[in-house]
Amino acid sequence: MNIDKAVMAFAGFVNLVGLVLAYWMSPYWLLLSAFVSLNLIQASITGFCPAAMIFRRLGLQGGKAFP
């Protein structure tokens, strides 16, 4: 797995967790999903992604979006 796939999988997982928590706990958990979505948008524009930096430190191979 490369960094690109790991970032997408992590974002999808956190987004689903936010939706499940919003359904079961409180609608304020939708803010987590909004944060993930905004972070993906800003990463596509700027190329800066904190999750990609963490995955790089964990030893994952670079991809096309996050070399």
N, C-alpha and C positions, 0 to 999 in steps of 0.2 A: 504494500500500500504506500502511495506517495503522499506528500503533504496536501496536495489539492483534494484528493479523495478523503483524507482524514478530516480536513476542515469542513467539507460538505457533509460528511457523516456526523460529525460533532454538532454542527449547526442544526441539522435535521433532528438529531436526538434531543438537543436542548429545546428546540421549538416544540416538539411533541410533548416533552415534559411540562413546559409552560402551559400548553393547551389542556393537558390532563389535570394539572393542578388548578387551572381556572375553572374547569368543569366541577371538580370535586371540592375545592377549598374556597376560593375567592376569585372574582373576576379580575382582581388586581394582578393576578399572575399573568394576564395577557400582556402586561408591560414587559415581561421577560421575552415573550415572543416578538414583541415590537423591537426590543433592544437587539435581538439576534438578527432580525431582518434589516434594521438600520446598519448594523455592523457589516453585514454582507454587502449592502449597497455601497458603503464607504470604502470597503476593501476592494470592490470592483473598480472604483474610481481612482483611489490613491495607491493601491497595491500594498497598503499597510494592514496587517492582520495580526493581532496579538496571539491568536490560536496557532497561526502558522509558525510564529516564532517559538512557541512552546513545543510544537511537534518537531521542529527542526532540532531543538535541543535534545529531544528524546531520541533523535537519530533517524528519523524518517527521511527518505530520499526526496529531493526537490522535484517539483512538477513544472508544468508550463506556466501556471498563474503565479506560483510562489517558488521561484527557483532556489 
